[in-house]
């Protein structure tokens, strides 16, 4: 996640740096460092921030499922944890989901795939930079 994107998402949540640090369970100094680009945003912080943005949407239940967006065949859907837990709107959040026909175990690799597809942008307005 690029530092400017992190800052923009904090603004979307309408949180101060201090409030966001408390919400994410990290220090104020860390939040400041993420926004200045002095520190890379760790995967667990990025994941939680994207989750909060998704849940803040008014019509979260109307978000299209990843398998609809990606047009996954039924046999692939049935093997995917997002399908098992009826969480197609949170497929990007769940580890081990089947993207591009195989399970994705690495957060960074998975996010590169999600940012290139319409899946994540369907939930949160991301830049697609994946930096």
MODA-V836269 format. One line per field, one symbol per residue. ss: DSSP state (@ for helix, = for strand, . for the rest). phi: phi as a letter, one per 40 degrees, with the letter a starting at -180 (. if undefined). psi: psi as a letter, one per 20 degrees, with the letter a starting at -180 (. if undefined). A space follows every 50 residues. Layout:
ss = ???
phi = ???
psi = ???
//
This chain:
ss = ..@@@@@@@@@@....@@@@@@@@...@@@@@@@@@......@@@@@@@@ @@@@@@...@@@...@@@@@...@@@@@@.@@@@...@@@@@@....==. .==...@@@@@@@@@@.@@@@@@........
phi = .ccccdcccccccfbcccccccccgbccccccccccgcbcccdccdcccc ccccccccbdccccccccccfccdccdcccdccdcfbccbdccccgccbf gacbbcdcccccccccbcccccbbcbcgcgc
psi = pqhhggghhgghilqrggghgghikrqhhggghghijhqpoqghggghgh ggggiiqglhiipqqhhggilqqhhggiiphhggjllhikhhhpqjqopk jqqoipgggghgghhiaighihgqnqhjhj.
//
